[in-house]
Amino acid sequence: MNTVCLLTYNGEKFIKKSIDSIIENWNGTYEIIIVDDGSDDKSGSIAEEYAKNYNNIFVISHNANRLLP
């Protein structure tokens, strides 16, 4: 299995396009791990919505911006 790690901090404007691009362009078995680094926009909720709809998408959420993945 291949893994894509997608890091975001206040990426609400771009996160849907990023996730959709991975889904549409990946051939084979994969998983996406989205790390929300304490965003105060809707990035985390958008990521969680994808995780609800895809069993190979996982979200890790930090409570505060740690400046690290």
C-alpha positions as CSV (number, residue, x, y, z in Angstrom):
1,M,0.0,0.0,0.0
2,N,1.2,3.5,-0.8
3,T,0.7,6.4,1.6
4,V,0.3,10.1,0.9
5,C,0.7,12.5,3.8
6,L,-1.1,15.8,3.3
7,L,-0.2,18.5,5.8
8,T,-2.5,21.6,6.2
9,Y,-2.7,24.7,8.3
10,N,-5.6,27.0,7.3
11,G,-5.7,25.4,3.9
12,E,-9.5,25.6,3.5
13,K,-9.1,27.3,0.1
14,F,-7.0,24.4,-1.3
15,I,-7.6,21.2,0.7
16,K,-10.6,19.9,-1.4
17,K,-8.7,20.3,-4.7
18,S,-5.6,18.7,-3.1
19,I,-7.5,15.6,-1.8
20,D,-9.6,15.3,-5.0
21,S,-6.4,15.4,-7.1
22,I,-4.8,12.6,-5.1
23,I,-8.0,10.5,-5.4
24,E,-8.4,11.1,-9.2
25,N,-4.8,10.5,-10.1
26,W,-3.7,7.6,-8.0
27,N,-3.8,4.2,-9.5
28,G,-3.6,1.2,-7.2
29,T,-4.0,0.8,-3.5
30,Y,-3.3,3.9,-1.4
31,E,-4.2,5.7,1.8
32,I,-4.2,9.4,2.6
33,I,-3.2,10.7,6.0
34,I,-4.2,14.4,6.5
35,V,-2.5,16.2,9.3
36,D,-4.4,19.4,10.3
37,D,-1.9,21.4,12.3
38,G,-4.3,23.4,14.4
39,S,-6.1,25.2,11.7
40,D,-8.7,27.8,12.7
41,D,-10.6,27.7,9.4
42,K,-12.7,24.8,8.0
43,S,-9.7,22.7,6.9
44,G,-10.2,20.1,9.7
45,S,-13.9,19.7,9.1
46,I,-13.4,19.3,5.4
47,A,-10.8,16.6,6.0
48,E,-13.0,14.8,8.4
49,E,-15.8,14.8,5.9
50,Y,-13.6,13.1,3.4
51,A,-12.5,10.6,6.1
52,K,-16.2,9.7,6.7
53,N,-16.7,9.0,3.0
54,Y,-13.5,7.1,2.2
55,N,-12.2,4.2,4.3
56,N,-8.6,4.9,3.2
57,I,-8.5,8.6,4.3
58,F,-7.4,9.3,7.9
59,V,-7.1,12.6,9.8
60,I,-4.8,13.6,12.6
61,S,-5.7,16.9,14.2
62,H,-3.6,19.1,16.4
63,N,-5.3,21.4,18.9
64,A,-2.7,24.1,18.3
65,N,-0.3,25.0,15.5
66,R,2.9,23.0,16.2
67,L,4.7,24.1,13.1
68,L,5.5,20.4,12.5
69,P,3.8,17.6,10.6
